[in-house]
Amino acid sequence: MNYAGFEKRFWANLIDGVIAVPSICALFIALNSGRTSAVIILICSELICSFYPVIFISIWGQTIGKFVLKIKVIKINGDDCGWREGILRGIIVLLIQLTVSYFLVSILIKAPDTFFMSEDFQKKLIAFSSVSKSVFSIANITLAIWYFADTVTFFINKKHRALHDLIAGTAVIFKQGNADNSPKC
């Protein structure tokens, strides 16, 4: 097997991050909506960002970024990934994102009505940021530790398997030919 290196995986993740931008923009739009709309938009955008890689890896063995760069996630024995591998690969980040989402929804639900009535978007953003700062700080530190451990594991492993690959029993390889299991848009 020809294992994918850091550069291909990095660019694939960057493409996947760009795909998440509309969902992230929805969060800012949510702050300018009423309470109910803000909570619904927040939940939907977080679910999309959180479950996108899990669903794509589970069904097709690759996200859109991996598809573009012609790399694929497989089980270490060479078989295609399933739901078990997709979930296990993303479980740590998924738990962190869902925890952050829970706290952000709680903040929005508890926000005073005056927060949603204000016309000044910048003031809303500052107020929301100051209240949610500790949530984001804890999440960022936790994610930084996870990604550091994930990256170190990747570089010391001969098969370029990151920590999430070891947990799920997967590897990322260069895709050979045009398999029928690629995402169809």
N, C-alpha and C positions, 0 to 999 in steps of 0.2 A: 504494500500500500504506500502511496505517496502522500505523506501527511502535510497539510497546509501549514505554512509558517506564520510568523507574527504579522508580516506586512499585509498579506491577503486577509487575514482575520481582522486586523485593525480597520482596513478600508471597508470591509463588509459591515462591521459594527458602526462605522461612521455613516454609511449609507442608510442603515437601519435607524440611526439616530435622526437623520434628516427626515425620514419618513414619519417620525413621531412629532415633528414640529407642528403640523396643524392641530394635533391633539393638545400640545402644550399651549398653543395660541388660544385654544378654546378656554383654557383656565383663566387667561386674562380677560376674555370676553365675559366669562362667568362672573367676574367681580363687578361688572357693570350691569348685571341682571338682578332680578329679584332673588330672594333667598332660595326659593324652590328651584328656579332655573339654575342658579349657581351650584347648588348641591347636585342636581341631575347632571349638569355638564361636567362637573368635577369627577363624579363617579364614572361616567361614561369614558371620559378621556383617560382616567387612571386605569380603567379596565382594559382599554385598547392598548395603552403603553405596556401594561403589565403582562397581558396574555398574548400579545402579538408574537413574540419569539417562541413561546411555548406551543402555540397552535401550529405555527408554520413548521417548526422542527418536528413536531409530532406527526403531522400529516405528510409533509413533503421532504423532510430531512434538511431543509434549508430555509432561511429567511430570504427576503428579496435581495438584501445585500450579498448574501452568500451565493444566491442564484446569479447575480450580475458578475460576481468574481469567480464563478464556476468552481465553488467549493461546496462540500456537503458534509453533514453530520451523519455518522453511522455508528452502530454498535461496535464495540471493540472486536467482536467476532466477524465483522463484515456485513452483518444483516442491517436492514433498514431500521431506523428509529421508530418508536411508537410513542404512545402517550406517557408511559412510564419514564422513558428517557427524556422526553421533552420537559416534563414536569421536574424531574430531578436536576436537569441542567440549570433550570432557572429558579429553583426553589428558594435559594437564599435571597436573591434580588427581589423575587416575587413577594416574599414575606416582608422585606423592608419596605417595598413600594406600597403594599397593602396596608401596612401599619401607618405609614405616613398619610395615606389616603384617609384612613379612619380618623386620624387626628385633625386633618384639614377639614373634613366634613363636620367634625365636632365643633371646630372653630367657627365655621360658617353658620351652623345651626344656632350657636350661642351668641353670634354677633348681634349687636343691637339693631333695631329697625333703621335707625338713623344712618348706619353704615351703608345700607342698600339704597336709601333715599338720596344720599349725597350725589351731586352731579360731578364733583371733582374727582376724576379717575385717579389722578396722581395721589391725592390724599387717601383714597381707598387702598391703593397699592401699598403706600407707606404703612398705613394702619394694619393691613393684612400681613405685610412682611414683618412688622415688629411683633405681632402676636404669634406668628408661626415660626419666628426665627429659631427658637429652641428646638422645635420639631425638625426643621431642616438641618440644624447643626448636628444633632444626634444622628440623623439619617446620613448626612454627608460623611461624618467620621466613620460610621459603620460601613458604608459603601466603600470608602477609601481603603479601609483595612481589608475588606473582602477582595477588592480589585487588586490590591497589592499582593495578597496571598495567592490569588488566582494567576497573576502575571509571573510571580516568582516560580510557582509550580510549573507553569508553561515552559519557562526557560531552562529549568533543570531536568525536564522530562525529555527523553530522546525522541518520543513520538509527538512532541509538542502538544501534550494533553494538559489542559489547564485544570485547576482544582474542580471546576464544575464538570469537566469531562470525566475525571476520576470518580466523582460522586455518582454520575449517571452511567458509567461504563461505556462512554462514547469517545470518538475521535473525529477530527475534522480532516477530510481528505480532499485532494483535487478530484473533481468530478470527471469521469471518463465518458466521452461521447455525450449524446443528448438523451438522457433517460426520460421516460414518460412521467416520472413522478415530480417534475419541476412545477413550480407555481404557475397557474394559468390565470392571467388577469383578464 
